[in-house]
Amino acid sequence: SKINLKIPITLLHGTNDDVVPLSFSKKILKICKKSKRKLIRIKKGDHSLSRKNDLKKICAELNHIVKNIRT
């Protein structure tokens, strides 16, 4: 199956997520064939991605996305 979204998709996934497997994020991106896709793996991140460094990575990616929208 595929999803015909034409919007950028960025997923952040912790490599130590014991709730949702990394393969789930990969499957989501695989079926969104028309989107600009990006998967960011957060090393040793759990499902909540709530460590200070995890939050910094999330904020940095959000800033990148916002800057690209403005230009």
Predicted model as a PDB file, atoms N, CA, C, CB and O in Angstrom, pLDDT in the B-factor column:
MODEL        1                                                                  
ATOM      1  N   SER A   1       0.840  -1.195   0.000  1.00 75.00           N  
ATOM      2  CA  SER A   1       0.000   0.000   0.000  1.00 75.00           C  
ATOM      3  C   SER A   1       0.875   1.244   0.000  1.00 75.00           C  
ATOM      4  CB  SER A   1      -0.950   0.006   1.218  1.00 75.00           C  
ATOM      5  O   SER A   1       2.064   1.181   0.313  1.00 75.00           O  
ATOM      6  N   LYS A   2       0.272   2.384  -0.356  1.00 84.00           N  
ATOM      7  CA  LYS A   2       1.018   3.632  -0.315  1.00 84.00           C  
ATOM      8  C   LYS A   2       0.080   4.768   0.066  1.00 84.00           C  
ATOM      9  CB  LYS A   2       1.699   3.916  -1.673  1.00 84.00           C  
ATOM     10  O   LYS A   2      -1.139   4.677  -0.084  1.00 84.00           O  
ATOM     11  N   ILE A   3       0.675   5.818   0.554  1.00 86.00           N  
ATOM     12  CA  ILE A   3      -0.055   7.020   0.942  1.00 86.00           C  
ATOM     13  C   ILE A   3       0.449   8.152   0.065  1.00 86.00           C  
ATOM     14  CB  ILE A   3       0.128   7.350   2.473  1.00 86.00           C  
ATOM     15  O   ILE A   3       1.659   8.354  -0.042  1.00 86.00           O  
ATOM     16  N   ASN A   4      -0.444   8.888  -0.559  1.00 89.00           N  
ATOM     17  CA  ASN A   4      -0.062   9.913  -1.526  1.00 89.00           C  
ATOM     18  C   ASN A   4       0.082  11.308  -0.909  1.00 89.00           C  
ATOM     19  CB  ASN A   4      -1.077   9.960  -2.634  1.00 89.00           C  
ATOM     20  O   ASN A   4      -0.339  12.296  -1.512  1.00 89.00           O  
ATOM     21  N   LEU A   5       0.658  11.393   0.257  1.00 87.00           N  
ATOM     22  CA  LEU A   5       0.945  12.702   0.847  1.00 87.00           C  
ATOM     23  C   LEU A   5       2.088  13.343   0.076  1.00 87.00           C  
ATOM     24  CB  LEU A   5       1.299  12.576   2.362  1.00 87.00           C  
ATOM     25  O   LEU A   5       3.014  12.659  -0.360  1.00 87.00           O  
ATOM     26  N   LYS A   6       2.022  14.644  -0.088  1.00 89.00           N  
ATOM     27  CA  LYS A   6       3.107  15.356  -0.761  1.00 89.00           C  
ATOM     28  C   LYS A   6       3.676  16.413   0.170  1.00 89.00           C  
ATOM     29  CB  LYS A   6       2.614  16.002  -2.078  1.00 89.00           C  
ATOM     30  O   LYS A   6       3.971  17.534  -0.242  1.00 89.00           O  
ATOM     31  N   ILE A   7       3.823  16.035   1.431  1.00 90.00           N  
ATOM     32  CA  ILE A   7       4.372  16.938   2.444  1.00 90.00           C  
ATOM     33  C   ILE A   7       5.640  16.293   3.016  1.00 90.00           C  
ATOM     34  CB  ILE A   7       3.317  17.236   3.583  1.00 90.00           C  
ATOM     35  O   ILE A   7       5.775  15.070   2.999  1.00 90.00           O  
ATOM     36  N   PRO A   8       6.561  17.110   3.519  1.00 91.00           N  
ATOM     37  CA  PRO A   8       7.745  16.537   4.150  1.00 91.00           C  
ATOM     38  C   PRO A   8       7.365  15.780   5.426  1.00 91.00           C  
ATOM     39  CB  PRO A   8       8.770  17.639   4.468  1.00 91.00           C  
ATOM     40  O   PRO A   8       6.504  16.222   6.186  1.00 91.00           O  
ATOM     41  N   ILE A   9       8.002  14.662   5.646  1.00 94.00           N  
ATOM     42  CA  ILE A   9       7.755  13.855   6.836  1.00 94.00           C  
ATOM     43  C   ILE A   9       9.090  13.601   7.524  1.00 94.00           C  
ATOM     44  CB  ILE A   9       7.040  12.510   6.474  1.00 94.00           C  
ATOM     45  O   ILE A   9      10.026  13.087   6.911  1.00 94.00           O  
ATOM     46  N   THR A  10       9.171  13.962   8.799  1.00 96.00           N  
ATOM     47  CA  THR A  10      10.353  13.683   9.605  1.00 96.00           C  
ATOM     48  C   THR A  10       9.913  12.874  10.809  1.00 96.00           C  
ATOM     49  CB  THR A  10      11.077  14.998  10.041  1.00 96.00           C  
ATOM     50  O   THR A  10       9.028  13.292  11.556  1.00 96.00           O  
ATOM     51  N   LEU A  11      10.528  11.717  10.997  1.00 97.00           N  
ATOM     52  CA  LEU A  11      10.258  10.882  12.157  1.00 97.00           C  
ATOM     53  C   LEU A  11      11.512  10.787  12.999  1.00 97.00           C  
ATOM     54  CB  LEU A  11       9.773   9.480  11.735  1.00 97.00           C  
ATOM     55  O   LEU A  11      12.613  10.603  12.480  1.00 97.00           O  
ATOM     56  N   LEU A  12      11.337  10.912  14.296  1.00 98.00           N  
ATOM     57  CA  LEU A  12      12.433  10.718  15.237  1.00 98.00           C  
ATOM     58  C   LEU A  12      12.117   9.458  16.028  1.00 98.00           C  
ATOM     59  CB  LEU A  12      12.625  11.968  16.184  1.00 98.00           C  
ATOM     60  O   LEU A  12      11.017   9.313  16.562  1.00 98.00           O  
ATOM     61  N   HIS A  13      13.078   8.553  16.104  1.00 98.00           N  
ATOM     62  CA  HIS A  13      12.816   7.269  16.743  1.00 98.00           C  
ATOM     63  C   HIS A  13      14.019   6.862  17.589  1.00 98.00           C  
ATOM     64  CB  HIS A  13      12.498   6.182  15.686  1.00 98.00           C  
ATOM     65  O   HIS A  13      15.151   6.837  17.106  1.00 98.00           O  
ATOM     66  N   GLY A  14      13.765   6.548  18.838  1.00 98.00           N  
ATOM     67  CA  GLY A  14      14.826   6.092  19.735  1.00 98.00           C  
ATOM     68  C   GLY A  14      15.228   4.663  19.416  1.00 98.00           C  
ATOM     69  O   GLY A  14      14.374   3.812  19.168  1.00 98.00           O  
ATOM     70  N   THR A  15      16.520   4.404  19.422  1.00 97.00           N  
ATOM     71  CA  THR A  15      16.996   3.049  19.113  1.00 97.00           C  
ATOM     72  C   THR A  15      16.697   2.063  20.247  1.00 97.00           C  
ATOM     73  CB  THR A  15      18.501   3.072  18.832  1.00 97.00           C  
ATOM     74  O   THR A  15      16.755   0.851  20.044  1.00 97.00           O  
ATOM     75  N   ASN A  16      16.379   2.579  21.439  1.00 97.00           N  
ATOM     76  CA  ASN A  16      16.015   1.711  22.562  1.00 97.00           C  
ATOM     77  C   ASN A  16      14.527   1.792  22.880  1.00 97.00           C  
ATOM     78  CB  ASN A  16      16.828   2.080  23.799  1.00 97.00           C  
ATOM     79  O   ASN A  16      14.117   1.534  24.012  1.00 97.00           O  
ATOM     80  N   ASP A  17      13.726   2.146  21.897  1.00 98.00           N  
ATOM     81  CA  ASP A  17      12.274   2.213  22.084  1.00 98.00           C  
ATOM     82  C   ASP A  17      11.745   0.793  22.243  1.00 98.00           C  
ATOM     83  CB  ASP A  17      11.575   2.942  20.881  1.00 98.00           C  
ATOM     84  O   ASP A  17      11.839  -0.013  21.317  1.00 98.00           O  
ATOM     85  N   ASP A  18      11.185   0.480  23.423  1.00 97.00           N  
ATOM     86  CA  ASP A  18      10.660  -0.862  23.656  1.00 97.00           C  
ATOM     87  C   ASP A  18       9.133  -0.906  23.514  1.00 97.00           C  
ATOM     88  CB  ASP A  18      11.070  -1.350  25.047  1.00 97.00           C  
ATOM     89  O   ASP A  18       8.508  -1.912  23.852  1.00 97.00           O  
ATOM     90  N   VAL A  19       8.534   0.181  23.017  1.00 98.00           N  
ATOM     91  CA  VAL A  19       7.087   0.236  22.805  1.00 98.00           C  
ATOM     92  C   VAL A  19       6.765   0.093  21.317  1.00 98.00           C  
ATOM     93  CB  VAL A  19       6.505   1.559  23.358  1.00 98.00           C  
ATOM     94  O   VAL A  19       5.921  -0.714  20.927  1.00 98.00           O  
ATOM     95  N   VAL A  20       7.446   0.885  20.497  1.00 98.00           N  
ATOM     96  CA  VAL A  20       7.241   0.852  19.048  1.00 98.00           C  
ATOM     97  C   VAL A  20       8.570   0.506  18.388  1.00 98.00           C  
ATOM     98  CB  VAL A  20       6.686   2.222  18.514  1.00 98.00           C  
ATOM     99  O   VAL A  20       9.555   1.216  18.590  1.00 98.00           O  
ATOM    100  N   PRO A  21       8.620  -0.565  17.608  1.00 97.00           N  
ATOM    101  CA  PRO A  21       9.884  -0.935  16.965  1.00 97.00           C  
ATOM    102  C   PRO A  21      10.277   0.052  15.866  1.00 97.00           C  
ATOM    103  CB  PRO A  21       9.783  -2.341  16.383  1.00 97.00           C  
ATOM    104  O   PRO A  21       9.422   0.661  15.224  1.00 97.00           O  
ATOM    105  N   LEU A  22      11.580   0.196  15.665  1.00 97.00           N  
ATOM    106  CA  LEU A  22      12.112   1.076  14.627  1.00 97.00           C  
ATOM    107  C   LEU A  22      11.560   0.699  13.250  1.00 97.00           C  
ATOM    108  CB  LEU A  22      13.646   1.019  14.615  1.00 97.00           C  
ATOM    109  O   LEU A  22      11.377   1.563  12.392  1.00 97.00           O  
ATOM    110  N   SER A  23      11.302  -0.568  13.048  1.00 97.00           N  
ATOM    111  CA  SER A  23      10.774  -1.025  11.754  1.00 97.00           C  
ATOM    112  C   SER A  23       9.428  -0.371  11.431  1.00 97.00           C  
ATOM    113  CB  SER A  23      10.622  -2.554  11.753  1.00 97.00           C  
ATOM    114  O   SER A  23       9.079  -0.235  10.258  1.00 97.00           O  
ATOM    115  N   PHE A  24       8.672   0.034  12.445  1.00 97.00           N  
ATOM    116  CA  PHE A  24       7.385   0.692  12.221  1.00 97.00           C  
ATOM    117  C   PHE A  24       7.597   2.053  11.553  1.00 97.00           C  
ATOM    118  CB  PHE A  24       6.617   0.858  13.559  1.00 97.00           C  
ATOM    119  O   PHE A  24       6.888   2.397  10.608  1.00 97.00           O  
ATOM    120  N   SER A  25       8.568   2.825  12.039  1.00 97.00           N  
ATOM    121  CA  SER A  25       8.874   4.114  11.417  1.00 97.00           C  
ATOM    122  C   SER A  25       9.349   3.925   9.984  1.00 97.00           C  
ATOM    123  CB  SER A  25       9.936   4.867  12.230  1.00 97.00           C  
ATOM    124  O   SER A  25       8.975   4.688   9.094  1.00 97.00           O  
ATOM    125  N   LYS A  26      10.169   2.911   9.764  1.00 96.00           N  
ATOM    126  CA  LYS A  26      10.657   2.628   8.412  1.00 96.00           C  
ATOM    127  C   LYS A  26       9.500   2.277   7.471  1.00 96.00           C  
ATOM    128  CB  LYS A  26      11.683   1.478   8.443  1.00 96.00           C  
ATOM    129  O   LYS A  26       9.492   2.685   6.310  1.00 96.00           O  
ATOM    130  N   LYS A  27       8.520   1.516   7.981  1.00 96.00           N  
ATOM    131  CA  LYS A  27       7.362   1.152   7.161  1.00 96.00           C  
ATOM    132  C   LYS A  27       6.529   2.380   6.814  1.00 96.00           C  
ATOM    133  CB  LYS A  27       6.493   0.117   7.888  1.00 96.00           C  
ATOM    134  O   LYS A  27       6.058   2.513   5.684  1.00 96.00           O  
ATOM    135  N   ILE A  28       6.347   3.275   7.773  1.00 95.00           N  
ATOM    136  CA  ILE A  28       5.589   4.505   7.521  1.00 95.00           C  
ATOM    137  C   ILE A  28       6.235   5.280   6.377  1.00 95.00           C  
ATOM    138  CB  ILE A  28       5.516   5.386   8.803  1.00 95.00           C  
ATOM    139  O   ILE A  28       5.552   5.707   5.447  1.00 95.00           O  
ATOM    140  N   LEU A  29       7.545   5.457   6.447  1.00 95.00           N  
ATOM    141  CA  LEU A  29       8.230   6.218   5.407  1.00 95.00           C  
ATOM    142  C   LEU A  29       8.192   5.500   4.059  1.00 95.00           C  
ATOM    143  CB  LEU A  29       9.673   6.478   5.814  1.00 95.00           C  
ATOM    144  O   LEU A  29       8.115   6.138   3.009  1.00 95.00           O  
ATOM    145  N   LYS A  30       8.245   4.201   4.096  1.00 94.00           N  
ATOM    146  CA  LYS A  30       8.234   3.430   2.852  1.00 94.00           C  
ATOM    147  C   LYS A  30       6.920   3.596   2.092  1.00 94.00           C  
ATOM    148  CB  LYS A  30       8.477   1.954   3.147  1.00 94.00           C  
ATOM    149  O   LYS A  30       6.922   3.627   0.862  1.00 94.00           O  
ATOM    150  N   ILE A  31       5.794   3.703   2.810  1.00 95.00           N  
ATOM    151  CA  ILE A  31       4.506   3.816   2.120  1.00 95.00           C  
ATOM    152  C   ILE A  31       4.172   5.259   1.727  1.00 95.00           C  
ATOM    153  CB  ILE A  31       3.401   3.261   3.001  1.00 95.00           C  
ATOM    154  O   ILE A  31       3.232   5.490   0.967  1.00 95.00           O  
ATOM    155  N   CYS A  32       4.927   6.216   2.233  1.00 93.00           N  
ATOM    156  CA  CYS A  32       4.720   7.628   1.861  1.00 93.00           C  
ATOM    157  C   CYS A  32       5.694   7.986   0.742  1.00 93.00           C  
ATOM    158  CB  CYS A  32       4.919   8.583   3.099  1.00 93.00           C  
ATOM    159  O   CYS A  32       6.609   8.786   0.938  1.00 93.00           O  
ATOM    160  N   LYS A  33       5.494   7.400  -0.412  1.00 89.00           N  
ATOM    161  CA  LYS A  33       6.456   7.474  -1.508  1.00 89.00           C  
ATOM    162  C   LYS A  33       6.620   8.861  -2.120  1.00 89.00           C  
ATOM    163  CB  LYS A  33       6.055   6.528  -2.569  1.00 89.00           C  
ATOM    164  O   LYS A  33       7.692   9.168  -2.642  1.00 89.00           O  
ATOM    165  N   LYS A  34       5.600   9.699  -2.075  1.00 90.00           N  
ATOM    166  CA  LYS A  34       5.676  11.003  -2.728  1.00 90.00           C  
ATOM    167  C   LYS A  34       6.182  12.105  -1.808  1.00 90.00           C  
ATOM    168  CB  LYS A  34       4.325  11.382  -3.259  1.00 90.00           C  
ATOM    169  O   LYS A  34       6.371  13.242  -2.240  1.00 90.00           O  
ATOM    170  N   SER A  35       6.402  11.772  -0.546  1.00 92.00           N  
ATOM    171  CA  SER A  35       6.851  12.764   0.424  1.00 92.00           C  
ATOM    172  C   SER A  35       8.369  12.819   0.471  1.00 92.00           C  
ATOM    173  CB  SER A  35       6.289  12.453   1.811  1.00 92.00           C  
ATOM    174  O   SER A  35       9.054  11.838   0.183  1.00 92.00           O  
ATOM    175  N   LYS A  36       8.878  13.988   0.841  1.00 92.00           N  
ATOM    176  CA  LYS A  36      10.286  14.090   1.190  1.00 92.00           C  
ATOM    177  C   LYS A  36      10.388  13.498   2.597  1.00 92.00           C  
ATOM    178  CB  LYS A  36      10.826  15.601   1.120  1.00 92.00           C  
ATOM    179  O   LYS A  36       9.764  13.999   3.532  1.00 92.00           O  
ATOM    180  N   ARG A  37      11.171  12.437   2.741  1.00 95.00           N  
ATOM    181  CA  ARG A  37      11.159  11.663   3.979  1.00 95.00           C  
ATOM    182  C   ARG A  37      12.493  11.716   4.704  1.00 95.00           C  
ATOM    183  CB  ARG A  37      10.798  10.228   3.688  1.00 95.00           C  
ATOM    184  O   ARG A  37      13.562  11.778   4.097  1.00 95.00           O  
ATOM    185  N   LYS A  38      12.385  11.690   6.032  1.00 96.00           N  
ATOM    186  CA  LYS A  38      13.599  11.709   6.840  1.00 96.00           C  
ATOM    187  C   LYS A  38      13.342  10.925   8.123  1.00 96.00           C  
ATOM    188  CB  LYS A  38      14.043  13.173   7.156  1.00 96.00           C  
ATOM    189  O   LYS A  38      12.332  11.134   8.795  1.00 96.00           O  
ATOM    190  N   LEU A  39      14.263  10.021   8.459  1.00 98.00           N  
ATOM    191  CA  LEU A  39      14.197   9.266   9.706  1.00 98.00           C  
ATOM    192  C   LEU A  39      15.435   9.602  10.518  1.00 98.00           C  
ATOM    193  CB  LEU A  39      14.092   7.725   9.443  1.00 98.00           C  
ATOM    194  O   LEU A  39      16.564   9.412  10.066  1.00 98.00           O  
ATOM    195  N   ILE A  40      15.207  10.099  11.710  1.00 97.00           N  
ATOM    196  CA  ILE A  40      16.307  10.416  12.618  1.00 97.00           C  
ATOM    197  C   ILE A  40      16.283   9.396  13.751  1.00 97.00           C  
ATOM    198  CB  ILE A  40      16.196  11.887  13.170  1.00 97.00           C  
ATOM    199  O   ILE A  40      15.334   9.333  14.534  1.00 97.00           O  
ATOM    200  N   ARG A  41      17.341   8.603  13.819  1.00 98.00           N  
ATOM    201  CA  ARG A  41      17.467   7.617  14.896  1.00 98.00           C  
ATOM    202  C   ARG A  41      18.195   8.280  16.056  1.00 98.00           C  
ATOM    203  CB  ARG A  41      18.228   6.327  14.414  1.00 98.00           C  
ATOM    204  O   ARG A  41      19.290   8.818  15.895  1.00 98.00           O  
ATOM    205  N   ILE A  42      17.575   8.232  17.219  1.00 97.00           N  
ATOM    206  CA  ILE A  42      18.190   8.820  18.409  1.00 97.00           C  
ATOM    207  C   ILE A  42      18.848   7.685  19.199  1.00 97.00           C  
ATOM    208  CB  ILE A  42      17.126   9.595  19.289  1.00 97.00           C  
ATOM    209  O   ILE A  42      18.176   6.838  19.789  1.00 97.00           O  
ATOM    210  N   LYS A  43      20.174   7.698  19.190  1.00 96.00           N  
ATOM    211  CA  LYS A  43      20.941   6.628  19.819  1.00 96.00           C  
ATOM    212  C   LYS A  43      20.584   6.505  21.306  1.00 96.00           C  
ATOM    213  CB  LYS A  43      22.453   6.883  19.649  1.00 96.00           C  
ATOM    214  O   LYS A  43      20.632   7.484  22.051  1.00 96.00           O  
ATOM    215  N   LYS A  44      20.233   5.308  21.714  1.00 96.00           N  
ATOM    216  CA  LYS A  44      19.873   4.952  23.095  1.00 96.00           C  
ATOM    217  C   LYS A  44      18.618   5.666  23.592  1.00 96.00           C  
ATOM    218  CB  LYS A  44      21.025   5.271  24.019  1.00 96.00           C  
ATOM    219  O   LYS A  44      18.325   5.640  24.787  1.00 96.00           O  
ATOM    220  N   GLY A  45      17.878   6.299  22.689  1.00 97.00           N  
ATOM    221  CA  GLY A  45      16.637   6.960  23.078  1.00 97.00           C  
ATOM    222  C   GLY A  45      15.538   5.948  23.323  1.00 97.00           C  
ATOM    223  O   GLY A  45      15.409   4.967  22.591  1.00 97.00           O  
ATOM    224  N   ASP A  46      14.737   6.193  24.373  1.00 98.00           N  
ATOM    225  CA  ASP A  46      13.610   5.301  24.641  1.00 98.00           C  
ATOM    226  C   ASP A  46      12.354   5.845  23.966  1.00 98.00           C  
ATOM    227  CB  ASP A  46      13.383   5.139  26.169  1.00 98.00           C  
ATOM    228  O   ASP A  46      12.437   6.746  23.131  1.00 98.00           O  
ATOM    229  N   HIS A  47      11.202   5.304  24.325  1.00 97.00           N  
ATOM    230  CA  HIS A  47       9.966   5.694  23.661  1.00 97.00           C  
ATOM    231  C   HIS A  47       9.606   7.163  23.905  1.00 97.00           C  
ATOM    232  CB  HIS A  47       8.834   4.806  24.129  1.00 97.00           C  
ATOM    233  O   HIS A  47       9.040   7.812  23.025  1.00 97.00           O  
ATOM    234  N   SER A  48       9.922   7.682  25.068  1.00 97.00           N  
ATOM    235  CA  SER A  48       9.526   9.062  25.396  1.00 97.00           C  
ATOM    236  C   SER A  48      10.481  10.123  24.856  1.00 97.00           C  
ATOM    237  CB  SER A  48       9.422   9.214  26.888  1.00 97.00           C  
ATOM    238  O   SER A  48      10.105  11.290  24.749  1.00 97.00           O  
ATOM    239  N   LEU A  49      11.704   9.739  24.516  1.00 98.00           N  
ATOM    240  CA  LEU A  49      12.720  10.693  24.056  1.00 98.00           C  
ATOM    241  C   LEU A  49      12.745  11.938  24.946  1.00 98.00           C  
ATOM    242  CB  LEU A  49      12.455  11.096  22.591  1.00 98.00           C  
ATOM    243  O   LEU A  49      12.667  13.065  24.458  1.00 98.00           O  
ATOM    244  N   SER A  50      12.855  11.717  26.245  1.00 97.00           N  
ATOM    245  CA  SER A  50      12.755  12.831  27.194  1.00 97.00           C  
ATOM    246  C   SER A  50      14.074  13.191  27.880  1.00 97.00           C  
ATOM    247  CB  SER A  50      11.739  12.501  28.239  1.00 97.00           C  
ATOM    248  O   SER A  50      14.103  14.064  28.748  1.00 97.00           O  
ATOM    249  N   ARG A  51      15.162  12.525  27.496  1.00 98.00           N  
ATOM    250  CA  ARG A  51      16.458  12.939  28.064  1.00 98.00           C  
ATOM    251  C   ARG A  51      16.818  14.311  27.506  1.00 98.00           C  
ATOM    252  CB  ARG A  51      17.588  11.891  27.740  1.00 98.00           C  
ATOM    253  O   ARG A  51      16.337  14.709  26.445  1.00 98.00           O  
ATOM    254  N   LYS A  52      17.655  15.013  28.221  1.00 98.00           N  
ATOM    255  CA  LYS A  52      18.027  16.371  27.813  1.00 98.00           C  
ATOM    256  C   LYS A  52      18.582  16.386  26.382  1.00 98.00           C  
ATOM    257  CB  LYS A  52      19.067  16.956  28.791  1.00 98.00           C  
ATOM    258  O   LYS A  52      18.188  17.233  25.581  1.00 98.00           O  
ATOM    259  N   ASN A  53      19.475  15.475  26.057  1.00 97.00           N  
ATOM    260  CA  ASN A  53      20.052  15.442  24.705  1.00 97.00           C  
ATOM    261  C   ASN A  53      19.017  15.064  23.650  1.00 97.00           C  
ATOM    262  CB  ASN A  53      21.217  14.457  24.655  1.00 97.00           C  
ATOM    263  O   ASN A  53      19.079  15.549  22.520  1.00 97.00           O  
ATOM    264  N   ASP A  54      18.059  14.197  24.013  1.00 97.00           N  
ATOM    265  CA  ASP A  54      16.980  13.851  23.079  1.00 97.00           C  
ATOM    266  C   ASP A  54      16.181  15.107  22.747  1.00 97.00           C  
ATOM    267  CB  ASP A  54      16.049  12.749  23.679  1.00 97.00           C  
ATOM    268  O   ASP A  54      15.896  15.379  21.581  1.00 97.00           O  
ATOM    269  N   LEU A  55      15.824  15.862  23.769  1.00 98.00           N  
ATOM    270  CA  LEU A  55      15.029  17.076  23.578  1.00 98.00           C  
ATOM    271  C   LEU A  55      15.793  18.114  22.755  1.00 98.00           C  
ATOM    272  CB  LEU A  55      14.632  17.672  24.936  1.00 98.00           C  
ATOM    273  O   LEU A  55      15.199  18.831  21.950  1.00 98.00           O  
ATOM    274  N   LYS A  56      17.102  18.190  22.957  1.00 97.00           N  
ATOM    275  CA  LYS A  56      17.921  19.107  22.156  1.00 97.00           C  
ATOM    276  C   LYS A  56      17.877  18.719  20.676  1.00 97.00           C  
ATOM    277  CB  LYS A  56      19.382  19.109  22.662  1.00 97.00           C  
ATOM    278  O   LYS A  56      17.771  19.582  19.804  1.00 97.00           O  
ATOM    279  N   LYS A  57      17.958  17.417  20.401  1.00 97.00           N  
ATOM    280  CA  LYS A  57      17.907  16.945  19.014  1.00 97.00           C  
ATOM    281  C   LYS A  57      16.541  17.240  18.390  1.00 97.00           C  
ATOM    282  CB  LYS A  57      18.206  15.432  18.947  1.00 97.00           C  
ATOM    283  O   LYS A  57      16.456  17.643  17.230  1.00 97.00           O  
ATOM    284  N   ILE A  58      15.481  17.037  19.164  1.00 97.00           N  
ATOM    285  CA  ILE A  58      14.129  17.328  18.674  1.00 97.00           C  
ATOM    286  C   ILE A  58      13.989  18.822  18.371  1.00 97.00           C  
ATOM    287  CB  ILE A  58      13.061  16.884  19.713  1.00 97.00           C  
ATOM    288  O   ILE A  58      13.482  19.202  17.316  1.00 97.00           O  
ATOM    289  N   CYS A  59      14.438  19.658  19.297  1.00 97.00           N  
ATOM    290  CA  CYS A  59      14.359  21.115  19.084  1.00 97.00           C  
ATOM    291  C   CYS A  59      15.188  21.558  17.885  1.00 97.00           C  
ATOM    292  CB  CYS A  59      14.829  21.861  20.334  1.00 97.00           C  
ATOM    293  O   CYS A  59      14.752  22.414  17.115  1.00 97.00           O  
ATOM    294  N   ALA A  60      16.374  20.990  17.718  1.00 97.00           N  
ATOM    295  CA  ALA A  60      17.225  21.347  16.583  1.00 97.00           C  
ATOM    296  C   ALA A  60      16.536  20.979  15.270  1.00 97.00           C  
ATOM    297  CB  ALA A  60      18.598  20.642  16.686  1.00 97.00           C  
ATOM    298  O   ALA A  60      16.583  21.745  14.308  1.00 97.00           O  
ATOM    299  N   GLU A  61      15.899  19.815  15.229  1.00 96.00           N  
ATOM    300  CA  GLU A  61      15.211  19.401  14.009  1.00 96.00           C  
ATOM    301  C   GLU A  61      13.994  20.283  13.745  1.00 96.00           C  
ATOM    302  CB  GLU A  61      14.787  17.931  14.106  1.00 96.00           C  
ATOM    303  O   GLU A  61      13.730  20.640  12.597  1.00 96.00           O  
ATOM    304  N   LEU A  62      13.258  20.635  14.782  1.00 96.00           N  
ATOM    305  CA  LEU A  62      12.108  21.535  14.615  1.00 96.00           C  
ATOM    306  C   LEU A  62      12.562  22.899  14.107  1.00 96.00           C  
ATOM    307  CB  LEU A  62      11.343  21.694  15.947  1.00 96.00           C  
ATOM    308  O   LEU A  62      11.916  23.479  13.234  1.00 96.00           O  
ATOM    309  N   ASN A  63      13.659  23.413  14.641  1.00 96.00           N  
ATOM    310  CA  ASN A  63      14.201  24.689  14.150  1.00 96.00           C  
ATOM    311  C   ASN A  63      14.577  24.594  12.676  1.00 96.00           C  
ATOM    312  CB  ASN A  63      15.429  25.109  14.977  1.00 96.00           C  
ATOM    313  O   ASN A  63      14.319  25.519  11.906  1.00 96.00           O  
ATOM    314  N   HIS A  64      15.177  23.493  12.288  1.00 94.00           N  
ATOM    315  CA  HIS A  64      15.550  23.262  10.884  1.00 94.00           C  
ATOM    316  C   HIS A  64      14.301  23.259   9.995  1.00 94.00           C  
ATOM    317  CB  HIS A  64      16.320  21.918  10.736  1.00 94.00           C  
ATOM    318  O   HIS A  64      14.290  23.865   8.923  1.00 94.00           O  
ATOM    319  N   ILE A  65      13.260  22.576  10.450  1.00 92.00           N  
ATOM    320  CA  ILE A  65      12.011  22.498   9.679  1.00 92.00           C  
ATOM    321  C   ILE A  65      11.396  23.870   9.529  1.00 92.00           C  
ATOM    322  CB  ILE A  65      11.012  21.545  10.349  1.00 92.00           C  
ATOM    323  O   ILE A  65      10.976  24.245   8.435  1.00 92.00           O  
ATOM    324  N   VAL A  66      11.336  24.630  10.616  1.00 92.00           N  
ATOM    325  CA  VAL A  66      10.728  25.968  10.589  1.00 92.00           C  
ATOM    326  C   VAL A  66      11.514  26.906   9.663  1.00 92.00           C  
ATOM    327  CB  VAL A  66      10.667  26.562  12.019  1.00 92.00           C  
ATOM    328  O   VAL A  66      10.921  27.675   8.906  1.00 92.00           O  
ATOM    329  N   LYS A  67      12.836  26.838   9.726  1.00 91.00           N  
ATOM    330  CA  LYS A  67      13.655  27.674   8.851  1.00 91.00           C  
ATOM    331  C   LYS A  67      13.416  27.351   7.383  1.00 91.00           C  
ATOM    332  CB  LYS A  67      15.129  27.501   9.185  1.00 91.00           C  
ATOM    333  O   LYS A  67      13.391  28.253   6.545  1.00 91.00           O  
ATOM    334  N   ASN A  68      13.241  26.083   7.066  1.00 85.00           N  
ATOM    335  CA  ASN A  68      12.999  25.677   5.681  1.00 85.00           C  
ATOM    336  C   ASN A  68      11.618  26.088   5.198  1.00 85.00           C  
ATOM    337  CB  ASN A  68      13.162  24.178   5.540  1.00 85.00           C  
ATOM    338  O   ASN A  68      11.427  26.292   4.000  1.00 85.00           O  
ATOM    339  N   ILE A  69      10.662  26.213   6.090  1.00 80.00           N  
ATOM    340  CA  ILE A  69       9.318  26.665   5.714  1.00 80.00           C  
ATOM    341  C   ILE A  69       9.361  28.148   5.339  1.00 80.00           C  
ATOM    342  CB  ILE A  69       8.305  26.424   6.877  1.00 80.00           C  
ATOM    343  O   ILE A  69       8.690  28.579   4.401  1.00 80.00           O  
ATOM    344  N   ARG A  70      10.142  28.909   6.066  1.00 67.00           N  
ATOM    345  CA  ARG A  70      10.208  30.358   5.862  1.00 67.00           C  
ATOM    346  C   ARG A  70      10.914  30.739   4.579  1.00 67.00           C  
ATOM    347  CB  ARG A  70      10.901  31.010   7.022  1.00 67.00           C  
ATOM    348  O   ARG A  70      10.650  31.809   4.030  1.00 67.00           O  
ATOM    349  N   THR A  71      11.804  29.896   4.085  1.00 57.00           N  
ATOM    350  CA  THR A  71      12.587  30.268   2.899  1.00 57.00           C  
ATOM    351  C   THR A  71      11.962  29.790   1.624  1.00 57.00           C  
ATOM    352  CB  THR A  71      13.976  29.725   2.997  1.00 57.00           C  
ATOM    353  O   THR A  71      12.503  30.026   0.544  1.00 57.00           O  
TER     354      THR A  71                                                      
ENDMDL                                                                          
END                                                                             
